[in-house]
Amino acid sequence: MKSTSPVNQAEQSALRTVKDLVQREAKTLSPDTSVQEACDQLRSEKITSSPVTDQDGQLIGTVSESELHRKVGGFGHDPKIELTRTELNQETVYCFEDEALAEAERLMHLNNLRQLPVLTGEKQMVGIVTLEDIAREQKAMIQSKNLLAE
């Protein structure tokens, strides 16, 4: 992004959108995945939570490994049979791909999250944006600003 006048980091971050950083290879789970399989996938991907999407790619919730263990680890639950759909959090915090990075960062801090699902205007899941992505972008902006100042 070219600019003829110096722009501070907060203004620059507000100008960039989530679409600029979204990781399009986000892993999702099906609501028909068994809890055991979901936990295995989360562990193998080295992630603690995952969006759950329907067959049309629409976000329907999220699951976390700790929640799955806590809810299904008790008496009467078989993680090999019980489906992810029964344990998903339907009050998922997400952002839209055309939102400012600053807004995505605000949502993550406000909700104590490290990542957000990213949706299109039609609520189709397109990827994930993480605090690490935003921090890396801010670092690059600072470095770029320092190079321009030299």
N, C-alpha and C positions, 0 to 999 in steps of 0.2 A: 504494500500500500504506500503510494507516494504522497508526500505532503510538503508544501513549501514553507510551512511554519512549524515550529516545534510544538509537539502535542505531548501532554503528560501521560504517564502510564495508565491512569484510570480512564482518561478520555480515549486513548488508543484501544484499550480493552473493551470499552463500551461500543466502539466502532466495529470491532470484529464480531462475527456471529458464530454460533455453535457449529454451523455447517462447515466453517473453516477448519475445525479441529476434530470433528466426529470420527470415531473409529468405526468404519463400516463393516468390519469383520466381527461384530459383537456376537457372542454366543448366546443363544436363547434356549429355553426349554419349552417343551410342549406340556399342556396341562394333563396329557395322558401318560406322561413319563412316571414311572414308579418313583417313590421317595428314595428307595435304595439307589436306583440308577441316577437320579438327580444328584444325590450326595456324591456318588462316584464320579460323575462328570465335573462337579464343582471342584472336587479334590484334584482330579487329573488336570484341570485347567488352572489350578492354583488361584482360584477366586472364591470369595466367600458368599456371593449372592449372584442371582441371575434373573433377568427379565423372563417372563413367561408370555409367549405369544400364541394366538390361535392360528389356525391353518391359513388364514388370510394375512398373517403378519401383523395383526393388531395387538398392541400391548394389553394384556388382561390382568397383570399383576407381577409380583416378584416373589422369589423365595430365597431364603438364606439357609446356609448349612446349619447354623446354630439353632435357628427356629425349627427346622425339620427334625433335628436331633431331639430338641426339647419336647416338641409336640407329639412326635411319633415314637419316641423311645420308651414310652410307658406301656403298661399292661393293656392287652387287647388290640394293639396296633402291630401290623405286619408291614414293615417298610418295603417288602418285595411285592406286596399286593396293593397297598394304599397308593393312590395317585397324587401327584403334585397338586392337581386342581383343588384337593380338599384342604391344602395347607398354604395356599398362596395368599399374599397380602395384596388385597385389591385397592388399597389406598396408596398406591405407588406415586411417588413424587417423580415428575419427569419434566423435560423442557422441549421446546420446539426448535427445529433446526435453524429457524430464522431469528431466534432470540439472541440478544447480546451475550457475549461471554461473561460479562459482569453479572448479568441476571442469573446465569447458570451457576456461577460461583456463589452468589448470594443464596440461592436455593440450597446448595450443598451445605454451606455453613449453617444456615437456619435450621436445617433438618438433620445435621450431623451425619452427612453422607460423604462418601469418597467418590461416588460416580452417579451419573444420571442417565436413564434411557433417553434417547433423542427421537422425537417423532416428527413426521411431516404434519402439515396442516390437516390432513385427513386421518391423523392418528395412526399412521403406519410406522412401525419401528424401523429406523434407519441405522441405528448404532448406539454407541455409548460415548459419553464425554466424562473424563475423570479430572479430579483436582490436580493430579500429576500433569495431565495434558495442559491445563490452564497455567500451572506454575511454569512449565517448560516454555510456553508461549510468552509469558510475562518476562521470563529471563531473556529470551531471544529479543524481545522488544527493548529491554534495558540495554543489552549489548549493542543493538543496532543504534540506539540513541547515543550511546557512548562513542561509537565509531563516527557518527555524524558530528559530534561535538569536538572531535580531535582535529 
